[in-house]
């Protein structure tokens, strides 16, 4: 699953996320040997759509020995973890 979101209400607009998602989808299909890739950008990339794919669609398609990749192009956040480490999400 490839997701690219550039428009945000509270953050700076990102200019390359849709192109990033398209290039990643092309790479996965043409170079990396993936059989199918769901690409969601902008208005398509809703919480409901992502949950539907992750809960209702993909579990019946991904079989033992298959590969699954979730690629995100967009804003994220950094959170302080216990022990003082920082992780990006």
C-alpha positions in Angstrom: 0.0 0.0 0.0 1.4 3.4 -1.1 0.0 6.5 0.5 0.9 10.1 -0.4 -0.7 13.2 1.2 0.5 16.7 0.5 -2.4 18.9 1.8 -2.7 19.5 5.5 -4.9 21.8 7.6 -2.3 22.7 10.2 1.0 22.0 8.4 2.9 23.3 5.4 1.8 21.8 2.1 4.3 19.3 0.7 4.9 19.4 -3.1 6.3 16.0 -3.9 4.2 13.4 -2.1 1.9 12.4 -5.0 4.9 12.0 -7.3 6.8 10.1 -4.5 3.8 7.7 -4.2 3.5 7.2 -8.0 7.2 6.6 -8.4 7.2 4.1 -5.5 4.2 2.2 -7.0 5.9 2.0 -10.3 9.1 0.7 -8.7 7.3 -1.9 -6.7 5.5 -3.2 -9.8 8.2 -2.9 -12.4 11.4 -3.5 -10.4 10.6 -5.1 -7.0 8.3 -7.8 -8.4 5.1 -6.9 -6.5 1.9 -8.3 -8.0 -0.4 -5.5 -6.9 -0.1 -2.1 -5.2 -2.9 0.0 -3.8 -2.0 3.7 -4.2 -4.0 6.3 -2.3 -3.3 10.0 -2.6 -4.9 13.2 -1.2 -8.7 12.7 -0.8 -8.6 9.0 -1.4 -6.2 8.5 1.6 -8.8 8.6 4.3 -8.6 6.8 7.6 -11.8 4.8 6.6 -10.2 3.8 3.2 -6.9 2.7 4.8 -8.7 0.8 7.5 -11.0 -0.9 4.9 -8.0 -2.1 2.9 -6.0 -3.2 6.0 -9.0 -5.0 7.7 -11.3 -6.1 4.9 -9.3 -6.5 1.7 -5.6 -7.2 2.3 -5.9 -10.1 4.8 -7.6 -12.2 2.1 -5.0 -11.3 -0.5 -1.7 -11.6 1.4 -0.8 -15.2 1.8 2.1 -16.9 3.6 5.3 -16.2 1.7 4.0 -12.9 0.3 5.5 -9.5 1.0 3.5 -6.5 2.3 4.9 -3.0 2.3 3.2 0.2 3.7 4.8 3.3 2.2 4.0 6.7 3.5 4.9 10.0 1.9 3.7 13.0 4.0 4.1 14.7 7.3 4.8 12.7 10.4 5.5 13.5 14.0 8.3 12.8 16.4 7.5 11.4 19.9 9.7 11.2 22.9 9.8 7.6 24.1 10.5 6.3 27.6 14.3 6.4 28.2 14.6 9.7 26.3 14.7 8.2 22.8 12.9 9.9 20.0 11.0 8.0 17.3 9.4 9.4 14.1 5.8 8.4 13.2 
